[in-house]
Structures are given as C-alpha cells and as structure tokens.
Amino acid sequence: MAADFRATREPATVLYDAPSARARPLFVYGRDVPVETLVSVEGWTKIRDAAGTIGDLGIDRKRMQGDMVVLFADPRKRRMRRVRL
C-alpha cells in the first residue's frame, strides 16, 4: 500500500497531540513540510512526519495543501527531494 503524503500550507502550522481542537499543541511546522496522512476525521487529519519518527499528531485539514507530494532520495545531493503532483 502506498503512503499518502501532503504538505503543510501555512508558514506556521500547529500540530496537536490528537486530531481535535481541544488537543494540546505540540509542534509548529513551517510551510511546505511533507507529512504522511494516516486517517482523516471530522475536518482533522492524523499525521506523522515524512521520516516516520514523529507520529500520531493532529492537524486541521485546512492547514494542509490539497496536492499530493512525492518524496524520493536524490543520491547526488544525499538528501530527500519533494515533487508536487
């Protein structure tokens, strides 16, 4: 099964400890940060970071871009690259 990656939309996107307006804010991501979507519930999406190290965070779905994002390894530059579909 392929993973679904999206990117954050705003310069300061708040991530919460659960997908809810009542949840506690934990992190702030910048714009265009790729995240893997896990599940969507009532206007919120449960995500984890692209590397899979930080997971089960909640983000308001309006704060995510609608375009899918593809990540691939660039061996010439030794880093991950992002392409919008």
SVG drawing of the C-alpha trace seen along z (x, -y; Angstrom):
<svg xmlns="http://www.w3.org/2000/svg" viewBox="-17 -32 43 34">
<polyline fill="none" stroke="black" stroke-width="0.4" points="0.0,0.0 1.3,-3.4 1.6,-6.2 -0.3,-9.4 1.9,-12.5 0.7,-16.1 2.5,-19.3 1.7,-22.0 0.1,-25.1 0.9,-27.9 4.2,-29.4 3.3,-28.4 1.2,-25.2 0.4,-24.0 0.5,-20.2 -1.5,-18.8 -1.3,-15.7 -4.6,-14.5 -6.9,-15.4 -9.1,-17.8 -9.5,-21.5 -9.3,-20.6 -6.0,-18.8 -2.7,-20.2 -0.4,-22.0 3.0,-20.3 4.9,-21.5 4.9,-24.2 5.9,-23.3 6.8,-25.7 5.3,-25.9 5.7,-23.0 6.8,-20.4 5.8,-17.0 3.8,-14.8 2.2,-11.4 -1.6,-11.3 -2.8,-8.4 -6.5,-9.0 -9.0,-11.9 -11.8,-12.5 -14.2,-15.4 -12.0,-18.1 -8.9,-16.9 -6.1,-14.6 -3.9,-12.3 -0.3,-12.5 3.3,-11.6 6.4,-13.3 7.9,-12.2 10.7,-10.2 8.2,-8.4 9.9,-9.5 7.2,-11.7 3.7,-10.2 0.1,-10.3 -0.2,-14.1 -3.3,-16.0 -3.5,-18.8 -6.5,-20.9 -7.2,-19.6 -7.5,-23.3 -3.8,-23.7 -2.7,-21.1 -2.2,-21.5 -4.6,-19.6 -1.8,-18.4 -0.1,-15.1 3.6,-15.2 6.1,-12.5 9.3,-12.1 12.4,-10.5 16.1,-10.1 18.5,-12.2 21.8,-10.3 23.7,-13.2 22.8,-15.6 22.4,-12.9 19.0,-14.2 15.3,-13.7 13.6,-15.7 9.9,-16.6 7.8,-16.9 4.2,-18.0 1.7,-16.0"/>
</svg>
